[in-house]
């Protein structure tokens, strides 16, 4: 049995991944590497790059990015949707292409291979950083690239997420949009930057807001503070039309499904509807996004009932 301590230590610093050349430098022979692969102790991620941890689950994004960077060298940088996910930005929904690894490689045109998308973009040194050992674009450059590669709702959701996490400031957005001038996809995506809003706390909130925007009834406020009779803030409504006395909550999957969260949500709802303003509260879920006309109709109905 070969001594794997050195190669495993290296892999631990590279999200469980090593190249064949690195394994040889750590003292393993080509035959020993091949036996580890045949015994399924190592898994081939790409030609000459292996995941050395025994993990039955699909390889994590960080491991797949590291494998691609070991293949393409020190100029390979994670960009666009891949960088957005590494920054933990919300808004990119699972679907075709979600698991692609997006890299820019200097002096190379756009190309594709299994699970990999390569670009020849010029990324300035100041637009590249290291995060847990992976080279990726800064948040600002990540947004610039992502809006060119996604649809409108995903792009705005990712920008909203970056704003919510403090990775960019609202005042940065006009310059980021202008910096994309001349790039493929820039004219199509230019109006999307103006749709981003500080205050959206989830992708569902952003997508609900965009439905309302398209219908000509954009929310007047986000995270609208609701007060009780003493003036104490008892909660914040996700979307609000204060002039109509109407507020809306985005009930996404995940934390809201937990019993404690459900109790908190009910308490929050009761606090909103029993305030002196007697606000009309609407609640929408992910499944409701398939019925945008109904969402708009319910908001307008609530408005009309308040003003009748």
Order of alpha helices (4+ residues) and beta strands (2+ residues): alpha-beta-alpha-alpha-beta-beta-alpha-beta-alpha-beta-beta-beta-beta-beta-alpha-alpha-alpha-alpha-alpha-beta-beta-beta-alpha-beta-alpha
